[in-house]
Amino acid sequence: MNAGAQRTWFGQPPGLTVLFLTEMWEKFSYFGMRALLVYYMTKQLLMGQQQASMVYGLYTALAYLTPVFGGLAADRWLGKRRAVIIGGAVMALGHFLMAFESLLYPALLAIVLGNGLYLPTLPGQVGDLYARDDPRRGSAFNIYYVGVNLGAFLAPLVCGTLGEVYGWHYGFGAAGVGMLLGLCAYVLGRRHLPPDPPRGKGEGLALSALWEPARRPLLAFLATVAGIVVLFRLAYEQIGNSIALWLDAGVDRAVGDGFVIPMTWFFSLNPLLVFAVTPCLVAMWTRQARAGREPAPLAKMSIGAALVGASYLMVAALGGDAQAPVGWGWAVLFFVLFTVGELFILPVGLGLFARLAPAGFGATVIALWFLASFGGNLLAGAAGTLWSVLEPRMFFAVMAGVCLVVAWSLRALGRRRADLAGNPVPGEGAGP
């Protein structure tokens, strides 16, 4: 698609607006359900904390495993457009099934399977909107990430409030409606999206072609980055697990005379801060790029891991439990540090994988990024069971230590493989 043919929102192709809205509503449904899940299992279904943590961890992990197979199916047979529509419809069904207590596990399975087709194919279409050397390409993923977080911002306020105040099932139903709205945005705006490349023809789309000698250093590099990100997500994904429990029992949420801030509202702070911080970061990186001083992607990711580690270190220093809860202002400060760190690592890493993907393997390589999320989320669920064993101070200190190890590893890898980890240059292809 000609990147300069049309310019609309922030000077970007109109297709970015379509993908922005589609992803916004999908994340509204996902984060709306996620904000309620642990509370629903422990308060409504009366699961023990450790069992609820493992179910949460397994669910979120599988949500990032199925995209590996969904990405292959999209690249080889279905095409990105068809994969998004099929996956979105199955996910909507799963969200509506969550309204029935006896169908908890079938509902989670449906969401996981639909997500496998949906998740790797949508980000890949962002890259397809631009020429390889288009300078807007890198910032497009940060703008797209704002769409992710706009949905995540609205989700706890709408789904969370409905679930806490009127009943859990109303919150889950609202998540299903959000998924349907995302599908409508995609179908109505599909004329602005790039066409799917030919599928299933020639060596370029054979899975074995990814392991050709010329591509092996690239795949080894991406696999190493993915392995490091596994450790990061072990700590990062406590946001919907042990952090949710800390907000419930370890934070004094009282404001004024008699009003108590709903637990799920705090989860809207993360995406709200994304809106505020992303334009500043994009402007800063654009100025640095023009001056030739923009940090390489892995350097940015290292900074992000360190900042997330600092947020956990702050909570470890504060403590906070049912006997001595901390003020809600400290929870706000935690989310500030956590979110700024997130912006340095997650959208940057996604953009790095999209840029390095060989032609014809966009969804497959992006699925490798999400495979790291599978491993990290699975470990996060297991690590969350320690919440019942360790004191809050010790638990969060361990999470901080994990993030600092990740920060050091990313910095070291970036220095060792600067040829692959550096910033894109004009005329650069997607891979060797």
Secondary structure as GFF3:
##gff-version 3
##sequence-region A 1 432
A	DSSP	three_ten_helix	9	11	.	.	.	ID=ss1
A	DSSP	alpha_helix	14	39	.	.	.	ID=ss2
A	DSSP	pi_helix	40	44	.	.	.	ID=ss3
A	DSSP	alpha_helix	49	73	.	.	.	ID=ss4
A	DSSP	pi_helix	74	78	.	.	.	ID=ss5
A	DSSP	alpha_helix	80	97	.	.	.	ID=ss6
A	DSSP	three_ten_helix	101	103	.	.	.	ID=ss7
A	DSSP	alpha_helix	104	118	.	.	.	ID=ss8
A	DSSP	alpha_helix	121	128	.	.	.	ID=ss9
A	DSSP	alpha_helix	137	155	.	.	.	ID=ss10
A	DSSP	pi_helix	156	160	.	.	.	ID=ss11
A	DSSP	alpha_helix	161	161	.	.	.	ID=ss12
A	DSSP	pi_helix	162	166	.	.	.	ID=ss13
A	DSSP	alpha_helix	168	188	.	.	.	ID=ss14
A	DSSP	three_ten_helix	190	192	.	.	.	ID=ss15
A	DSSP	three_ten_helix	203	205	.	.	.	ID=ss16
A	DSSP	three_ten_helix	207	211	.	.	.	ID=ss17
A	DSSP	three_ten_helix	213	215	.	.	.	ID=ss18
A	DSSP	alpha_helix	216	236	.	.	.	ID=ss19
A	DSSP	three_ten_helix	237	240	.	.	.	ID=ss20
A	DSSP	alpha_helix	242	249	.	.	.	ID=ss21
A	DSSP	beta_strand	251	252	.	.	.	ID=ss22
A	DSSP	beta_strand	254	255	.	.	.	ID=ss23
A	DSSP	beta_strand	259	260	.	.	.	ID=ss24
A	DSSP	three_ten_helix	263	268	.	.	.	ID=ss25
A	DSSP	alpha_helix	269	290	.	.	.	ID=ss26
A	DSSP	alpha_helix	297	318	.	.	.	ID=ss27
A	DSSP	beta_strand	326	327	.	.	.	ID=ss28
A	DSSP	alpha_helix	328	356	.	.	.	ID=ss29
A	DSSP	alpha_helix	362	384	.	.	.	ID=ss30
A	DSSP	three_ten_helix	385	388	.	.	.	ID=ss31
A	DSSP	alpha_helix	392	416	.	.	.	ID=ss32
A	DSSP	alpha_helix	418	421	.	.	.	ID=ss33
###
